[in-house]
Amino acid sequence: MPWYGWLVILAVIALAVVYVVVKAKKAVRNFSGQAFGTNTIAQGLRQQKEMLAETPKSLKAMTSIFLPRIERDFPEFHYEHYKEKSENMLRSYISAVALKDASKLLPCARELENKTKAVIEDLKNSKKTVHSKNIVIHDTQISNYIKKNGNCYVEFQIAVGYIHYVEDEKGEILEGDKNYKTQTAFTVTLAHIQNEDGLSEHTSGTVGLTCPNCGAPIKSIGQKFCDYCGTGVREINIHTWKFIDIEE
């Protein structure tokens, strides 16, 4: 074959390659335009990441269903008061974990205190550091109301947006992003439970009460009548509202 024949073949191959590249770029642009509304997939993915960073998590909003039931069982329950307290409780929990300082946690039940201390201890042992800042609470709703074993539990679901990331001891990011917000939801559980402090105040560890009529011992807190003479006795209210758990 003459040398110019090879030139023709090479030219055809080059044109074919150019054609394929142009078609591929056009296909990518079409796909990116249809999927993201951008010229490139990289732009589309970045745009999607930015959008997700600014879009609050949707919540299981059951306030209108459960609040009337709660208020029927507890007429003194003030929704706005406990809604604000649940948000403050969550802020203090996030702060305590980030600072590795359980004293930053607002007053709560022992279960939540112990859980927070365990999370902090795990971070210290694994030499990890949690960074949480610019916290914005988008919405708070009652998501559940549970009655179990004589106790009642109100679950608040809270939509949160914040800069959140986890670093190892070398400063490498293991989770999250320092440039984009994390949008998430936490469940903060408020329980109407036995108040250990109130119990100790009234009983010093044992039930030391007697019937006002016959003097017989009252065997249990919450007992309404004397076992011996049947006289009605005043019930000591040793229940209180306390936050017992926080889950993401």
C-alpha positions as CSV (number, residue, x, y, z in Angstrom):
1,M,0.0,0.0,0.0
2,P,1.3,3.5,-0.9
3,W,2.4,5.7,2.0
4,Y,-0.5,8.1,1.4
5,G,-2.9,5.1,1.8
6,W,-1.7,4.8,5.4
7,L,-2.2,8.5,5.9
8,V,-5.8,8.1,4.7
9,I,-6.4,5.3,7.1
10,L,-4.9,7.2,10.0
11,A,-7.0,10.2,9.1
12,V,-10.1,8.1,9.1
13,I,-9.2,6.6,12.5
14,A,-8.5,10.1,13.9
15,L,-11.9,11.4,12.7
16,A,-13.6,8.3,14.2
17,V,-11.9,9.0,17.5
18,V,-12.9,12.6,17.4
19,Y,-16.5,11.7,16.5
20,V,-16.7,9.2,19.4
21,V,-15.2,11.8,21.9
22,V,-17.6,14.5,20.7
23,K,-20.6,12.1,21.0
24,A,-19.5,11.0,24.4
25,K,-19.1,14.6,25.6
26,K,-22.5,15.4,24.2
27,A,-24.0,12.3,25.9
28,V,-22.5,13.3,29.2
29,R,-23.8,16.8,28.8
30,N,-27.2,15.5,28.0
31,F,-27.2,13.1,31.0
32,S,-25.9,15.8,33.3
33,G,-28.4,18.3,32.0
34,Q,-31.3,15.9,32.5
35,A,-30.1,14.6,35.8
36,F,-28.8,17.7,37.5
37,G,-29.4,20.7,35.1
38,T,-25.7,21.3,34.7
39,N,-23.1,20.9,32.0
40,T,-20.9,18.3,33.7
41,I,-21.5,15.4,36.1
42,A,-19.0,16.9,38.5
43,Q,-20.9,20.2,38.6
44,G,-24.1,18.2,39.1
45,L,-22.8,16.2,42.0
46,R,-21.4,19.3,43.7
47,Q,-24.7,21.0,43.2
48,Q,-26.6,18.0,44.7
49,K,-24.2,17.9,47.7
50,E,-24.8,21.6,48.3
51,M,-28.6,21.1,48.0
52,L,-28.5,18.2,50.5
53,A,-26.4,20.3,52.9
54,E,-29.2,22.9,53.0
55,T,-32.2,20.7,53.0
56,P,-33.6,19.9,56.5
57,K,-34.5,16.3,57.3
58,S,-38.2,15.5,57.3
59,L,-39.7,14.5,60.6
60,K,-42.4,12.1,61.8
61,A,-44.7,14.9,62.8
62,M,-47.3,13.4,65.1
63,T,-47.8,16.3,67.5
64,S,-51.4,16.9,66.5
65,I,-52.2,13.3,67.3
66,F,-50.3,12.6,70.5
67,L,-50.4,16.0,72.2
68,P,-54.1,15.8,73.0
69,R,-53.5,12.4,74.6
70,I,-50.6,13.6,76.6
71,E,-52.6,16.7,77.9
72,R,-55.5,14.4,78.8
73,D,-53.2,12.2,80.9
74,F,-51.1,15.2,82.2
75,P,-53.2,18.4,82.3
76,E,-50.1,20.3,83.6
77,F,-48.0,19.3,80.6
78,H,-47.0,22.4,78.7
79,Y,-45.9,21.6,75.2
80,E,-43.9,24.7,74.3
81,H,-42.0,24.4,77.6
82,Y,-40.9,20.9,77.1
83,K,-40.3,21.4,73.4
84,E,-37.8,24.2,74.3
85,K,-36.3,22.0,77.0
86,S,-35.8,19.1,74.6
87,E,-33.9,21.4,72.1
88,N,-31.7,22.8,74.9
89,M,-31.1,19.2,76.1
90,L,-29.9,18.2,72.6
91,R,-27.7,21.3,72.3
92,S,-26.0,20.5,75.7
93,Y,-25.5,16.8,74.6
94,I,-23.9,17.8,71.3
95,S,-21.7,20.3,73.2
96,A,-20.7,17.7,75.9
97,V,-19.7,15.2,73.2
98,A,-17.7,17.7,71.2
99,L,-15.9,19.0,74.3
100,K,-15.6,15.6,75.8
101,D,-17.0,17.1,79.0
102,A,-20.0,15.5,80.6
103,S,-20.5,18.5,82.9
104,K,-21.8,20.4,79.9
105,L,-24.9,18.2,79.9
106,L,-28.0,19.8,81.3
107,P,-29.8,18.0,84.3
108,C,-31.3,14.7,83.1
109,A,-31.9,11.1,84.1
110,R,-29.0,8.9,85.1
111,E,-29.5,6.8,81.9
112,L,-28.7,9.7,79.7
113,E,-25.8,10.9,81.9
114,N,-24.3,7.4,81.8
115,K,-24.8,7.2,78.0
116,T,-23.1,10.5,77.5
117,K,-20.1,9.6,79.6
118,A,-19.8,6.3,77.7
119,V,-19.8,8.1,74.3
120,I,-17.1,10.5,75.6
121,E,-15.0,7.7,77.0
122,D,-15.2,5.8,73.7
123,L,-14.0,9.0,71.9
124,K,-11.1,9.3,74.3
125,N,-10.1,5.7,74.0
126,S,-10.2,5.8,70.2
127,K,-8.4,9.2,70.1
128,K,-11.2,10.7,68.0
129,T,-12.5,14.3,68.2
130,V,-16.0,15.4,67.2
131,H,-16.4,18.9,65.8
132,S,-20.0,20.3,66.0
133,K,-20.7,24.0,65.3
134,N,-23.2,26.5,63.8
135,I,-26.1,24.4,65.1
136,V,-29.5,25.3,63.6
137,I,-32.7,23.7,64.8
138,H,-35.2,23.7,61.9
139,D,-38.1,22.0,63.5
140,T,-39.2,20.0,66.5
141,Q,-42.2,17.6,66.6
142,I,-43.6,15.0,68.9
143,S,-43.1,11.7,67.1
144,N,-44.3,9.2,69.6
145,Y,-46.1,8.7,73.0
146,I,-45.6,5.5,74.8
147,K,-47.1,4.1,78.0
148,K,-45.1,1.2,79.5
149,N,-44.8,-0.4,83.0
150,G,-46.4,2.5,84.7
151,N,-44.1,5.1,83.0
152,C,-44.9,7.4,80.1
153,Y,-42.5,8.5,77.4
154,V,-42.8,11.4,75.0
155,E,-40.4,11.3,72.0
156,F,-39.4,14.6,70.4
157,Q,-37.9,14.4,67.0
158,I,-35.6,17.4,66.2
159,A,-34.3,18.4,62.7
160,V,-30.8,19.8,63.0
161,G,-28.4,21.3,60.5
162,Y,-24.8,21.9,61.5
163,I,-21.1,21.6,60.6
164,H,-20.2,18.2,61.9
165,Y,-17.2,16.0,61.4
166,V,-15.0,13.5,63.2
167,E,-11.2,13.6,63.2
168,D,-8.7,11.0,64.2
169,E,-5.5,11.8,66.3
170,K,-3.7,12.9,63.1
171,G,-6.4,15.4,62.1
172,E,-7.7,13.3,59.2
173,I,-11.5,13.5,58.7
174,L,-13.2,10.1,59.3
175,E,-16.8,11.2,59.0
176,G,-18.7,14.4,57.9
177,D,-17.4,17.5,56.1
178,K,-16.0,20.7,57.5
179,N,-17.2,22.6,54.5
180,Y,-20.7,21.4,54.1
181,K,-23.5,21.2,56.7
182,T,-24.8,17.8,57.9
183,Q,-28.6,17.6,58.0
184,T,-29.9,15.0,60.5
185,A,-32.6,14.3,63.0
186,F,-32.4,13.4,66.7
187,T,-34.9,11.7,68.9
188,V,-35.0,13.1,72.4
189,T,-37.0,11.0,74.9
190,L,-38.8,12.7,77.8
191,A,-40.1,10.3,80.4
192,H,-42.5,10.7,83.3
193,I,-40.7,8.4,85.7
194,Q,-40.0,7.8,89.4
195,N,-37.9,10.6,90.8
196,E,-35.0,9.0,92.6
197,D,-34.1,12.3,94.4
198,G,-37.7,12.8,95.6
199,L,-37.9,9.2,96.8
200,S,-34.7,9.6,98.9
201,E,-36.0,12.8,100.3
202,H,-39.2,11.2,101.5
203,T,-38.0,7.8,102.5
204,S,-34.2,7.8,103.0
205,G,-34.1,4.6,101.0
206,T,-37.0,2.9,102.8
207,V,-40.7,3.6,103.1
208,G,-40.9,5.1,106.6
209,L,-44.5,6.3,106.5
210,T,-47.4,5.3,108.8
211,C,-51.1,5.4,108.6
212,P,-52.5,8.6,110.2
213,N,-55.4,6.6,111.7
214,C,-53.9,3.4,113.2
215,G,-50.2,4.0,112.9
216,A,-49.6,0.9,110.8
217,P,-46.7,1.1,108.4
218,I,-47.3,2.1,104.8
219,K,-45.5,-0.6,102.8
220,S,-45.1,1.1,99.5
221,I,-44.9,4.6,97.9
222,G,-48.1,5.3,96.0
223,Q,-50.2,3.2,98.3
224,K,-53.7,4.8,98.6
225,F,-55.2,2.9,101.5
226,C,-53.9,1.4,104.8
227,D,-53.7,-2.4,104.6
228,Y,-54.9,-2.7,108.3
229,C,-57.7,-0.3,108.8
230,G,-58.5,0.8,105.2
231,T,-58.1,4.5,105.9
232,G,-57.2,6.5,102.9
233,V,-53.6,7.8,102.9
234,R,-52.1,10.7,101.0
235,E,-50.1,9.5,98.0
236,I,-46.7,11.0,97.7
237,N,-46.0,12.0,94.1
238,I,-42.5,10.8,93.4
239,H,-42.8,11.0,89.6
240,T,-41.2,13.7,87.5
241,W,-40.4,14.5,83.9
242,K,-36.8,13.8,82.9
243,F,-34.9,13.3,79.7
244,I,-33.6,9.7,79.5
245,D,-32.2,9.3,76.0
246,I,-31.0,10.9,72.8
247,E,-30.6,9.0,69.6
248,E,-29.6,10.2,66.1
